[in-house]
Structure formats: C-alpha cells, structure tokens
Amino acid sequence: MAEVCRHLGVNRTSFYAWQTAEPTIFEEQDAQLAPLIRVIFKRHRRRYGARRIAEDLKEMGLLCDRRKVSNVMKALKLKAIQPKSFVPKTTDSRHRLGYSPNLLLDADAPTTINQIWVGDITYIPLTDGTFCYMAMLMDLFSRRIVGWHLDNNMTEQLVLKALRSSIKERQPDVGLIHHTDRGGQYAGNEYRSILRRAAITQSMSRADNCYDNASMESCFGTIKNELEMTDYQSKAEARREMSKYVRYYVHERRHSSLDYRSPAQFEQIINLPK
C-alpha cells in the first residue's frame, strides 16, 4: 500500500483516514436515492431525465432538487433519451375541397379542456418497406390525446375514426375549435358534416406554414423519439405499441408545460371543486 500511495503522490496517513472514514450525510442520501432513481428510470424506459425523476421522488415524499438527481444519475451512468430537433413537415393540400381559415391566429390560449383540439397524421414504418398511418387529435389545453386511429391507408376514413372516438370520449360543448393542416382528409364532406353536427368549428393552418400546427408536430416528434421508433413487423404490432404508449403518455408521462403533471392528472386537478 505504501508503494501505491508513493506512486499516486498521496500521503499514507490521509489515505488510511479516508479509507476508514464514515460516509458523509450527502453520501448516505445518494446511496438511499440511487436504487429509487434506477427503478424510476427503468420504469419509464429511459424517457425521464433528472427533472421528471425529481418530480416522481417529490410525489413519494422525497424532496431533492434536479441537480442532486442529475449527479446520482451520472454516478449510475443513466442517460435519458435525448429529444431530437423539431423538423417541421408540410402537407399536401392540393385539393379542391375548400379550406377553413386559421382561427388560432387570433384566438386566446385555451383556459380549460375542450376549447381547442389539434390534429394531424404521421407515418409509421413497417419492415416490408411499406407504411401504416396514425391520425391523432389532442386537447391543446391539457395535451391529452383525445382520440387516435391507425390503419394501412391515409384516406378520409382514417381521420374520421379518430374524430368519432374523440367526440364519443369527450362529449365537447358548443364552441370547440378543431385545428389541423390543410390536408384533403380533413376537408372531406363526411368529415365536415360530423363537425357541423357536433357544433365544432373547423380551423386550418395557412398554406405551406407548418408552424401553424407546431404543437401537434411536436407531439408526434416526442412519441417517435421516446418510442425510439423502428420498423414494426405488422400493423397489429404497431397498433399494440402505440396503444401502450398513448396510455403512458396520457396517464403517466410528466409534461413540463403542465407543471410536470401528466395530462390526466392535470385535467383532474383543474376539474376539482374550488
């Protein structure tokens, strides 16, 4: 040991004192937090960083700041999935079905649920080189996914099924704004007819302006990133994975814009009696 200390340039007395010293209170705290942080990190499948893990610990009655959690994660070599840069995508709106004005340009931010829904379609790759497609509607206030549907095609029926399930689930009052891009699926006669019967006002993004629906684009980006999406073997497998993730997204995933609550928790809190 003397030779090791000499090689490292460490005083032997100091080395033995360090070796026999009792752990500090901070080291004991880290040792207690480490297994809990590891469990939370694993349960959320690497989707949670230090901030969200700190919120989970707070809910368990353990108060520690983000920096403390971050230090323990570094010691455990736990690294969360990193969000990818938002890459906006435009949509093919070359149809003659007519367009609706963008009502969100002058609208106030929603103050409760069922005031503004936003929707879009995304591609889900399959191993045989083909795609299936996912249509989704999200409540802009609570970020809750209110309806979705996945199928092999991108026809009007795809978005109709997502719309019908959303209306059935939420039963919105008169005055709801429904905002999407200018895709032909949302301009179809049957789709517009359902919106009219439900007293829902239709809104569409401006031509070639993907930022008008950035919230929905961002939601799809989060889903694909956190799923670390690869090609699925079949539509059935893709639907199973999406179904599991949507439940997680709604009931468990903490959103920074919702004060680190899940959409379901956030809606429950705002609906509590005053």
C-alpha atoms as one frame of an Amber mdcrd trajectory, in Angstrom:
protein
   0.000   0.000   0.000   2.918   2.296   0.749   4.155   1.802  -2.815   0.688
   2.660  -4.226   0.496   5.850  -2.137   4.005   6.859  -3.247   3.138   6.253
  -6.888  -0.034   8.336  -6.632   1.617  11.039  -4.579  -0.856  10.523  -1.699
   0.031  10.852   1.985  -0.351   7.424   3.658  -1.908   8.888   6.803  -4.504
  10.775   4.762  -5.237   7.683   2.654  -5.869   5.469   5.702  -8.036   8.184
   7.273 -10.123   8.378   4.081 -10.389   4.572   3.886 -11.752   4.238   7.425
 -13.898   7.398   7.456 -17.664   7.197   7.921 -19.730   8.219   4.885 -20.966
  11.810   4.922 -24.661  12.635   5.199 -24.652  13.539   1.491 -23.108  10.214
   0.537 -25.730   8.400   2.627 -28.503  10.366   0.876 -27.079   9.443  -2.533
 -26.908   5.790  -1.518 -30.588   5.873  -0.480 -31.690   7.682  -3.638 -29.730
   5.561  -6.101 -31.975   2.444  -6.134 -35.151   4.577  -6.320 -33.772   6.626
  -9.197 -32.756   3.459 -11.010 -36.277   1.986 -10.599 -37.983   5.184 -11.854
 -35.577   5.441 -14.778 -36.217   1.820 -15.750 -40.000   2.079 -15.306 -40.159
   5.000 -17.733 -37.886   3.205 -20.215 -35.166   5.884 -20.260 -37.700   8.607
 -21.134 -37.251  10.527 -17.863 -34.382  12.902 -17.163 -33.435  14.475 -13.831
 -36.322  16.977 -13.676 -39.091  14.421 -14.143 -37.431  11.896 -11.830 -37.185
  14.620  -9.160 -40.946  15.197  -9.543 -41.621  11.473  -9.095 -39.476  11.455
  -5.943 -41.316  14.526  -4.637 -44.619  12.697  -5.110 -43.145   9.864  -2.991
 -42.325  12.352  -0.224 -38.598  12.627  -1.016 -37.591  16.209  -1.667 -34.421
  16.605  -3.695 -33.564  19.031  -6.458 -32.784  18.296 -10.073 -29.053  18.763
  -9.551 -28.920  16.081  -6.862 -30.814  13.629  -9.111 -28.574  14.517 -12.049
 -25.428  13.794 -10.016 -26.738  10.411  -8.887 -27.752   9.554 -12.469 -24.251
  10.382 -13.679 -22.756   8.152 -10.984 -25.097   5.343 -12.068 -24.358   6.032
 -15.749 -28.067   6.551 -16.506 -28.670   8.688 -19.591 -32.171   9.571 -20.752
 -33.246   9.505 -24.379 -32.365  12.884 -25.848 -35.069  14.800 -27.712 -34.391
  15.359 -31.378 -34.627  18.731 -33.034 -38.087  19.674 -34.252 -38.117  19.291
 -38.040 -41.336  20.772 -39.441 -43.102  18.945 -42.237 -45.544  20.347 -44.729
 -48.621  18.555 -46.045 -50.016  18.020 -49.492 -53.013  20.348 -49.667 -53.510
  20.256 -53.426 -57.226  19.542 -53.482 -60.402  21.387 -54.442 -62.467  20.653
 -51.354 -62.040  24.113 -49.882 -60.163  25.367 -46.842 -61.089  26.827 -43.474
 -59.440  29.953 -42.024 -56.828  29.682 -39.279 -58.830  30.612 -36.179 -55.868
  30.109 -33.853 -54.119  33.225 -35.129 -56.493  35.484 -33.174 -57.653  33.018
 -30.525 -56.642  33.323 -26.876 -54.796  30.434 -25.284 -57.276  27.825 -24.002
 -58.182  28.113 -20.326 -59.898  24.743 -19.930 -60.406  21.455 -21.742 -62.364
  21.036 -24.979 -61.779  24.569 -26.231 -59.176  23.721 -28.891 -58.276  20.345
 -30.374 -55.362  19.984 -32.774 -54.880  17.055 -35.115 -52.505  15.559 -37.659
 -51.382  12.350 -39.402 -47.979  10.680 -39.186 -46.257   7.753 -40.897 -45.367
   4.504 -39.093 -42.766   2.384 -40.994 -43.113  -1.389 -41.429 -40.330  -3.913
 -42.056 -41.585  -4.813 -45.537 -40.874  -1.267 -46.707 -44.492  -0.083 -46.564
 -46.171   2.237 -44.077 -49.229   2.461 -41.908 -50.626   5.801 -40.790 -51.727
   7.252 -37.474 -54.296  10.048 -37.114 -54.499  11.788 -33.761 -56.402  14.574
 -32.009 -55.000  16.319 -28.916 -56.554  18.770 -26.461 -54.331  21.848 -26.656
 -55.037  22.874 -23.051 -54.162  19.622 -21.278 -52.060  17.972 -24.018 -54.269
  14.902 -23.635 -54.580  12.650 -26.676 -58.360  12.540 -27.004 -58.582  10.175
 -29.962 -56.436   8.291 -32.456 -56.624   5.625 -35.130 -54.017   3.619 -37.043
 -54.552   1.967 -40.433 -52.853   0.924 -43.683 -54.131   3.901 -45.659 -54.363
   7.669 -45.342 -57.902   8.206 -46.585 -60.686  10.233 -45.006 -61.787   7.121
 -43.075 -58.563   7.239 -41.059 -59.258  10.687 -39.630 -62.999  10.038 -39.337
 -62.414   7.182 -36.901 -60.116   9.338 -34.771 -62.708  12.134 -34.783 -65.650
   9.906 -33.881 -63.782   8.309 -30.976 -62.746  11.768 -29.709 -66.308  13.111
 -29.756 -67.648   9.973 -28.088 -64.985  10.119 -25.372 -65.085  13.858 -24.620
 -68.639  14.989 -25.482 -67.479  18.587 -26.112 -69.760  21.581 -25.683 -70.609
  24.013 -28.471 -67.701  26.262 -29.422 -64.838  23.807 -29.684 -62.237  24.748
 -32.325 -60.835  21.832 -34.323 -57.493  22.751 -35.940 -55.445  20.729 -38.458
 -53.354  21.294 -41.539 -54.980  21.713 -44.963 -54.856  18.014 -45.912 -57.700
  16.724 -48.030 -58.723  14.132 -45.415 -59.900  16.963 -43.139 -61.753  18.739
 -45.945 -63.944  15.803 -46.981 -67.717  16.154 -46.998 -68.312  13.466 -44.371
 -65.672  14.895 -42.040 -67.067  18.417 -42.279 -70.590  17.069 -41.803 -69.654
  15.414 -38.494 -68.009  18.628 -37.297 -71.166  20.608 -38.124 -73.456  18.129
 -36.353 -71.269  18.304 -33.253 -71.214  22.141 -33.419 -67.422  22.084 -33.760
 -65.786  24.947 -35.659 -63.120  23.944 -38.155 -59.773  25.739 -38.435 -56.859
  25.029 -40.769 -53.243  26.105 -40.991 -52.192  28.629 -43.601 -50.780  27.308
 -46.863 -47.219  25.955 -46.552 -46.964  27.081 -42.921 -46.154  24.027 -40.812
 -45.623  26.146 -37.684 -49.362  26.836 -37.517 -49.753  23.273 -36.187 -46.437
  23.051 -34.327 -47.990  21.612 -31.129 -49.181  18.516 -32.959 -45.909  18.185
 -34.885 -44.057  18.390 -31.570 -46.309  15.731 -30.027 -45.560  13.317 -32.867
 -41.865  14.106 -32.515 -41.987  13.220 -28.814 -43.809   9.949 -29.492 -41.379
   8.809 -32.173 -38.358   9.852 -30.125 -39.430   8.227 -26.862 -40.506   5.039
 -28.608 -37.135   5.057 -30.402 -39.309   4.027 -33.288 -38.006   1.355 -35.604
 -39.805  -0.550 -38.343 -42.646  -2.693 -36.990 -43.360  -6.197 -38.229 -47.040
  -5.523 -38.897 -49.890  -3.082 -38.443 -51.067  -5.153 -35.456 -47.699  -4.781
 -33.719 -47.605  -1.052 -34.454 -51.123  -0.635 -33.038 -50.203  -2.524 -29.846
 -47.114  -0.383 -29.283 -48.986   2.849 -29.987 -51.842   1.862 -27.696 -49.432
   1.199 -24.824 -47.574   4.434 -25.395 -50.737   6.571 -25.642 -51.885   5.221
 -22.256 -48.466   6.024 -20.833 -48.459   9.497 -22.440 -51.884  10.373 -21.019
 -51.677   8.859 -17.541 -48.001   8.775 -16.569 -45.721  10.985 -18.639 -44.998
  14.299 -16.935 -45.161  17.344 -19.215 -43.078  20.417 -18.462 -45.855  22.648
 -19.861 -48.279  21.131 -17.307 -46.049  21.821 -14.292 -44.659  18.296 -14.609
 -48.022  16.563 -14.362 -49.485  14.041 -16.754 -52.450  15.198 -18.887 -54.822
  13.014 -16.835 -53.522  14.444 -13.540 -53.712  17.980 -14.893 -57.320  17.582
 -16.006 -58.266  16.045 -12.667 -56.780  18.977 -10.775 -58.468  21.693 -12.830
 -61.833  19.940 -12.511 -61.679  19.709  -8.712 -64.293  21.792  -6.858 -62.999
  25.178  -5.732
